[in-house]
Amino acid sequence: MKRFRETTVALDNPSLTSRSYQKLVAKIEGKPEERILSYLMLRSLKQARYSDQNVGHFALAAPSYTHFTSPIRRYPDLIVHRILRAHLDASRYEDDLHRIAGSCSDNERRAAEAERQLVEWKKVKFMMDHLGDEFSGLIISTTRFGFFVELEDLFIEGLVPIDTLPGDRYQYHENIRKIIGQRNRRQFSIGDKVRVRLDRVDAVEKKLQFSLPQTAPGRKKKR
């Protein structure tokens, strides 16, 4: 567990190389911490963009890189096919590749954001029928206002506000990314498994709010 905490902090190191990422991926494959570390690695990487300059591929440690599939799938793939065809014809593809690359990057961002919003809406709609239910989850992020948890199997995220944590007054320690109780010293860290209860569904903002269930009389629905 200590090595896991050190790894999460190390991912913020700007001097990390692509080889470092590859070694880490191989090391955590099949282990319990694989999902959370893979999630953190993806968040630590810059978003990919199309470019008319060959800058290689960081994650693959490849000095030269492009990708394409069937030209009917995406416009960037069609452009690559056109360039290859021109090369095979011993000619040169004449078009403003810098402009095309920028336009493709922007359009892909908009498409990805539209898809993300649709998925978030579907998740919120599904969770509306589960107010008060309890779930097992994994802490994927800690902040000064609480921690975000991802529900096991459902891959749905929500916030547990710091001021709802029971039994003590909690503070966020940014240097170690932990939320710690002032008196009881209970800690909440990235990678911890927790049991949470769904308290609020905000359909407009597409956000979910959870809390840590406390022992009380009566039976609760569980998942």
N, C-alpha and C positions, 0 to 999 in steps of 0.2 A: 504494500500500500504506500509506503514511503517513496518507493521508486516511481510509483504512479504519480504522486503529487509532484515530484521533481520533474517528471516528463511534461506535465501540463504547464508548468512554469517555463520550461526550456523551449516550448513551442513559440514563445514570444521573442526568442533570440533572433535578431535580424541576420546574424551570421550563419544560420543553419543552411546547410547545403542540400541539394536534392538527394545526395547519397544518404544523408542523415535520415531523411524521410523514408527512403526505401528500406533502410535497415530497421527502422522502427516498425514499418508495416509488416515486415517479415517476422519481427520479434513478437508482435502482439497477435499474430494470426491464430484464431481459434481460442484465444484466452478471453476471460470474462470482461476485461477492460477494452477489448477490441473496438466495440461500438463507440464508446465515449471518446476514445483517443482518435479514432477515425473522424469523428464529428469535429473534434477540436483541430485536427490537422487541416481539414477542409476549410474551416473558418480562418485559419492562419494564412492561407494562400491568397494571393491576389486573384481577382477575377480575370479570366482569360478574355482576350480581345483578338479580333482578326486584324492582321497587319500585312502591309505589302513588303515588310522587311523581315528577313529570316532571323529571328532572335532565339530559335530553338525552343525546347520544351523543358521547363524547370523540373516538374515532377518526374519526368521520364529521364532526365539528365541527357537529353538528346540535343546535339548541336544543330541539327536540321530537323524540321518537323512541319508536316501539314497533315490534314486528315480530310477524307472525302468518302462519300458512299454513292448511292444512286443519285444522279442529278435531278431526279424528280422530288427528292426529299426537301432540300434546302437550297436557297439561292447561292450561298457560299460554295456548296458542292458543285453547282453548275459552273461557277467561275473557274474552279480548279480544273474541271473537265475541259473547259474552253482553252485554258492555258496549255494543258497537256496536248490537246489536239493541234494547237498552233505550233507547239514545239515539234510534234511528230511531222507536221507539214513543213518543217524548216522555216517557219515564219515567227512573227512576234505578235503576242496578243496586245492589241492597241486599245487601251481604255485606262481610265483614271483609277488604278487599283487602290490608291490611298483613300479616295472618296468612297469607293465601294466597300472597302474594309470597315471604314468608320460607320457607314450606313448599316451594314450587316450586324456590326456589334450592337448598335443602338436598337435595332429592330429585335434582335435576339434577347436583349435585356427586357424590352417591353413585353415580349411573348412570355418570357420566363416569369415576369412579375404577374402577368395576367393568370398564368397557370397556378402560381403560388397562392394568389388571392382566392381562386376557385377552390383549391384544395383546402385552404384554411376555412372557407365558408362551409364546405362539406363536413369538415371535422366538428365545427361549432354546432351545426345542425344535428349531427349525430349525438353530441354530448348533451343537447338540451333535454333529452329523455333520461339523463343520468345524474341530475342534481341530487346531492346527498349521498351518492354512491362512493365507495372507497376503492382505491386502485393502488397497485404497486408501481413504483416509478424509480427513475434514476435522475439524480441531480446533474444537469448538464451545464449549468452556469450559475455563478453567484455574483450578486451586485449589492450595492449599499441599501437597496430597497427590498431585498429578498433573494430568493433563488428560483430558478426555472427548473422544472422537472419534466421529464419525458416519460409518459406512461408505457409500461412494458407491453409488448405485443401490438399496441394500438399506434405507437409512434406519434402521439398527440402531446403537445407541449402546453404548459401553463405556468402561472406564477404563484408562488407561495410568499405573500408579503411578509417582511421581517417583523412587522408589528403584530402579526397574528400568531407568531411562534409562542407556544405556551410555556409557562413555568418560570420565565425569567425575562430580563431585558437583553436583547441581543444587539451586537455591533458587528459591522463588516470590517474585516481586516484586509485591506487591499493588497498589502505586500505578500500575503500568503493565500489570498483568495478564499478566506474562510469566514463563516459567520459563527461567532462564539458568544455564549451566554456570559454575562458579567459575573454572575455568582456561581452558577452550577458548572460553568466552563464547557457545557455541551457544544459540540462543533458540528457544522454542516459544511461539507466540502464537495467539490466536483467529483463525481464518481460514486458518491454515497447512495445506497438504496434506501428509499423511504416509503412509508405508507401515507397516502394523501386522500383527502375527501374533496369532492367537487362542490364548491360553495356558490359560485357565480358564473353565469355564461353571458357575455356581452356580445350579442349578435351583430350590433352595429360596428364595433371595433374589432370583432372576430377574435376576442380574447377570453381566456379561461382563468379563473382564480380558484386556487386550492388552499387547503389548510391541513395541518397535521391533526388527525382525529384523536380525541381524548376519550379515555374510558368513561362510559356513561351507561345508565340503565337502558334497556331496550336493544333491539336487534337492528343492525344496519345491513343493507345490501352490499355485497362485496363482489369484486371482480378480480 
